[in-house]
Amino acid sequence: MLVPRTEHQPDDSTWDCRACHQTWPCAPAKVELAEQYGTKTTSLTLYLMSIVMDMINAEVPGDLFERVLGWTDTINDSANAA
């Protein structure tokens, strides 16, 4: 798996951010991921889905789709508006 260039990565023991200890993806991770992937939203979605699969395997509770992927709609909306 390709790992984005950001210190704001999920810790696979807690699934919080390794850098700021907030729920991952934290606000800085979202900004950095959006900048790094740019218009390649399919690639970003595939990366995030791999994280969701790891979280499912670790039996992380909650709405993982909303938590990990829900914010990407704003990227798609911004790209379509341009």
C-alpha positions as CSV (number, residue, x, y, z in Angstrom):
1,M,0.0,0.0,0.0
2,L,1.3,3.5,-0.8
3,V,1.5,5.6,2.3
4,P,0.8,9.4,1.8
5,R,3.4,11.9,2.8
6,T,2.1,13.0,6.2
7,E,2.9,12.5,9.8
8,H,-0.9,12.3,10.5
9,Q,-1.2,8.5,10.0
10,P,-3.5,6.2,11.9
11,D,-2.0,4.2,14.7
12,D,-3.2,0.7,14.1
13,S,-3.4,0.0,17.8
14,T,-5.8,2.9,18.7
15,W,-6.9,4.1,15.2
16,D,-6.2,7.7,16.4
17,C,-3.6,9.9,14.7
18,R,0.0,9.2,15.5
19,A,0.9,12.8,15.4
20,C,-1.9,14.7,17.2
21,H,-3.7,11.8,18.9
22,Q,-7.1,12.9,17.6
23,T,-9.6,10.6,15.9
24,W,-8.2,9.6,12.6
25,P,-8.5,11.0,10.0
26,C,-7.8,14.2,11.9
27,A,-8.3,17.7,10.4
28,P,-4.6,18.0,9.3
29,A,-4.7,14.5,7.7
30,K,-7.8,15.4,5.7
31,V,-6.1,18.6,4.4
32,E,-2.8,16.9,3.6
33,L,-4.5,13.9,1.9
34,A,-6.7,16.2,-0.2
35,E,-3.6,18.2,-1.3
36,Q,-1.5,15.2,-2.0
37,Y,-4.2,13.3,-4.0
38,G,-5.6,16.4,-5.7
39,T,-8.0,15.4,-8.4
40,K,-7.1,11.7,-8.1
41,T,-10.1,11.1,-5.8
42,T,-10.4,7.4,-6.9
43,S,-6.9,6.8,-5.6
44,L,-7.6,8.5,-2.3
45,T,-10.8,6.5,-1.9
46,L,-8.9,3.2,-2.5
47,Y,-6.3,4.2,0.1
48,L,-9.0,5.1,2.6
49,M,-10.9,1.9,1.9
50,S,-7.8,-0.1,2.7
51,I,-7.8,1.7,6.1
52,V,-11.5,0.9,6.6
53,M,-10.8,-2.8,5.8
54,D,-8.0,-2.8,8.4
55,M,-10.3,-1.1,10.9
56,I,-13.0,-3.7,10.2
57,N,-10.5,-6.5,10.8
58,A,-9.5,-4.9,14.1
59,E,-13.2,-4.7,15.0
60,V,-13.2,-0.9,15.5
61,P,-16.7,0.2,16.5
62,G,-18.7,3.0,14.9
63,D,-19.7,4.2,11.4
64,L,-16.4,3.7,9.7
65,F,-17.6,4.9,6.3
66,E,-18.7,8.2,7.7
67,R,-15.6,8.6,9.8
68,V,-13.0,7.7,7.2
69,L,-14.7,8.4,3.9
70,G,-17.5,10.8,4.6
71,W,-15.4,13.9,4.3
72,T,-14.2,13.1,0.8
73,D,-17.6,14.3,-0.6
74,T,-16.4,17.8,-0.1
75,I,-13.3,17.1,-2.3
76,N,-15.5,15.8,-5.1
77,D,-17.9,18.7,-4.8
78,S,-15.0,21.2,-5.0
79,A,-13.5,19.4,-8.0
80,N,-16.8,19.4,-9.9
81,A,-17.4,23.1,-9.2
82,A,-14.1,24.1,-10.7
